[in-house]
Amino acid sequence: MKVRNRQTYFAVSLFVSDIFMILVALHAAFWVRFTSGIVPSSMGVPDDQAYRQTFGLVVIIMVVSYRAYSLYVEERVLAFMDELSLVLKASTVTLLLLLALSFFYRGFEFSRGYLLVIWFFIPAFVLAARTLLGYAYMAYRRANNKFKESIVVGANHDSIKFAHRNAAEPRLCARVVGVIDSRLPKGSSYKRLPVIGHLSELDQILTAHPNINEVVVTDPALEHRDIMRVLVTCEKHLVAFKWSPDILGLMATQMRVKYELGLPLLSVRESPLLEWENRLIKRTVDMALSLAGLVLMAPVLAVIAVWVTRDSKGPIFYRQERVGEDGKSFDLYKFRTMRVGAEAATGPVWTVENDDRRTRIGGFLRRFNLDELPQLWNVFKGDMSLVGPRPERPHFVGQFRESIPRYMGRHRIKSGITGWAQVNGLRGNTSIEERTKYDLYYIENWSVFLDAKILFKTFFAFKNAY
């Protein structure tokens, strides 16, 4: 009987590595802060023995925090940015706890500068070691041909996306060996994925491929009895079963099981932005960066304003009603890029490529996202955020809320100047269904680092900008 390949040794290696690197970081931080001379210390050099006596406590709090953030879960090799986010969160929790402990215990007090240094050093040292371990683990598994092998049920866009995602993260050591689809002939291929059989042959396929670790169902057309048959067959062969349904946009979200009065209930995972501390962090960053942007970009804003007035008759700014957080309307500001009265004859319509309603400068401004710069004022006022789902006009919201499942879920948070959908090319006259999935993914997986990633990618996101 086949036993699933587990990654216990890797999780234990991470645990031991973290403890070692935390201790190294604590010693290095003490040296940098007090004895190296790099940072002036008006209070002199404290008793190093007193500090070293706290190292054990710091290590315990830190690894407990790491465990709370699921950094030692088996069969989980994280992408670098996800791992960075979790390690920094755990380090911040530890720092706050140490501050609280030093406040209540008057016999000893940490230097604030020292705590700041360890807040930087511990994540840096831990992540460096984790990255090296991850690639060493990858090299070992590749050398021994110990890949995590998957079969996907359903030849469609989602199965290809799943295969590409596995190939894009080398530390996963995962690969899709084939696709099962009753609509395609066995032995053919679907976008370079071999078709290895039909759904009725799953039992024989798993018997013939004993190294398969999981079966991933991506076909939304499968009936419930077929899905249950796949699940039972997977359990028979000790193979993991995963399902990526496209019901109500579930593929864009993470679900959670909550027990109420002993009854397991499946519900949509709430956004991290419903927590007050995350909202405070996001709002603080929005205010700081939008104010800095308005000040630093003032000369550029002035030049564009003059250019707009000379290019065509009409106002400099274009004000338009949009629907934002909780379905509330607000006035969004942009540099005017179209002729006055451009929608007088047609009513609200999408902008299309080579749209003849644009002014001469309008095409240039839209191509490089410069028409969006006045929305920094919307962000500073609190109408919008720097990153979030793009707000839409009430006319289109009224249409999409009836035809696109979970579309209104986009309005659980503030709208953004840029978003996860936009940096992935979903803007302008593109699929609203796909855009909604990307927006829901962002809402339910928000982090400071995801925002930073989106802001960085925005500078290079010109696809479908017209």
Secondary structure, 3 states (H helix, E strand, C coil): CCCCCCCHHHHHHHHHHHHHHHHHHHHHHHHHHHHCCCCCCCCCCCCHHHHHHHHHHHHHHHHHHHHHCCCCCCCCCCCHHHHHHHHHHHHHHHHHHHHHHHHHCCCCCCCHHHHHHHHHHHHHHHHHHHHHHHHHHHHHHHHCCCCEEEEEECCCHHHHHHHHHHHHCHHHCEEEEEEECCCCCCCCEECCEEEEECHHHHHHHHHHCCCEEEEEECCCCCCHHHHHHHHHHHHHCCCEEEECCCHHHHHHCCEEEEEECCEEEEEECCCHHHCHHHHHHHHHHHHHHHHHHHHHCHHHHHHHHHHHHHHCCCCCEEEEEEECHHHCEEEEEEECCECCCCCCCCCCCCCCCCCCCECHHHHHHHHCCHHHCCHHHHHHHCCCEEECCCCECHHHHHHHHHHCCCHHHHHHCCCEEECHHHHCCCCCCCCHHHHHHHHHHHHHCCCHHHHHHHHHHHCCCCCCCC
